[in-house]
Amino acid sequence: MCFGAIDKKCRNKSYYQMQLKKGWECWEKNAYLFPHSQFLFIEEEVAFGSDIVLHIFVINKESFLATLHQNKNLFKDVLGEDFSPESLLNTIEKKKQVRPLLNYDEALFGILLGYGVESPVAYKMHHQKITIERGDWNRPDWTANYQGIEAKTPKRCHLDPVAFVGDPQSEEVQTLLNHYSQELEEIWITYKKTRDPLKLALDKLLEDSERSSRIEQNDPHGQMIGKGCNPNRLKTQVPILRHKVDGVLTHPSENNEYANFSEARHRDTKDFLNPASSS
């Protein structure tokens, strides 16, 4: 799952935010032209005082279900013993909501974003601790085992790496960073070869949906979910979609009305992940 935010009223008049808003509106009007049965695009309106922010979620159904099955007990602890991966996905698709259906739980949200298990759980604990001590949410103090982390970026790469907070010495974190770094390098190689990044991303969207449809035809009852998947994708959900939709379509050199429809998660969190740079 991918997540990003757009200022609905565009009070922030930055070129990037205005392009994101324009691109998202364009995608909403033209999405029907690109069959994508394997993916959900969910929009939630969130009020921050007088500001209205659109939270945009992109969900790869197959990977989403695989992740839920892998972490079923963790989700049951928060959502109750009646929790069912298939039921949650169906409810998300029907109600067009994500975070309310997760009880706004930071750990479950981080797991679905592809940050493993350790880091989201640690983030939730820090969130609760700081909220209790200070009365509101502020940046935690970075320590040796809790700080901003991001995957390696290939030389001259214009795509944003996956970034989150956690313990850089953790075996799980190292595995994720190695996977995301290698993945971004492979995506960047493909990206550099194309003259039309938008077409590349849309082709990938259609390709994955067509592949999933073939799987469903051969496995109508979903018995292979979580079995035939790449084990790395079970942990990281939709990393390829994250970059190929986010990175490719938000490339600043592309002057196309579709070209910035996707999520702004990485750029919007740069100050959070690097508090020194914003001081």
Number of C-alpha atoms within 10 A of each C-alpha: 25 24 21 20 22 26 19 18 13 16 11 12 11 10 9 16 19 19 24 27 21 16 20 22 15 16 20 11 9 11 12 9 8 12 14 20 15 19 21 17 18 18 19 16 15 14 10 8 6 6 12 16 19 19 22 23 23 20 27 23 22 21 24 24 23 22 25 25 18 14 18 16 14 16 21 14 10 14 17 11 11 7 16 17 19 15 11 17 18 13 14 19 17 9 10 15 17 22 15 10 15 17 12 11 17 19 24 22 20 20 24 26 25 25 25 22 18 17 22 24 20 17 19 16 14 18 17 15 15 16 13 11 9 9 10 11 14 12 12 15 10 14 10 9 12 18 16 18 18 19 20 17 18 16 8 7 14 17 23 22 24 23 20 23 20 24 19 18 11 13 11 16 22 14 13 21 21 13 16 25 19 16 16 26 18 13 17 22 12 12 20 12 9 11 9 13 22 21 13 17 20 16 13 16 21 17 15 17 20 16 11 18 16 11 14 15 10 11 12 11 9 13 10 14 17 19 10 8 13 10 12 14 19 23 25 22 29 24 23 18 21 24 23 25 25 25 27 27 27 29 16 16 8 15 11 13 15 20 25 30 23 30 26 23 20 20 14 13 14 15 14 17 20 14 15 8 9 9 6
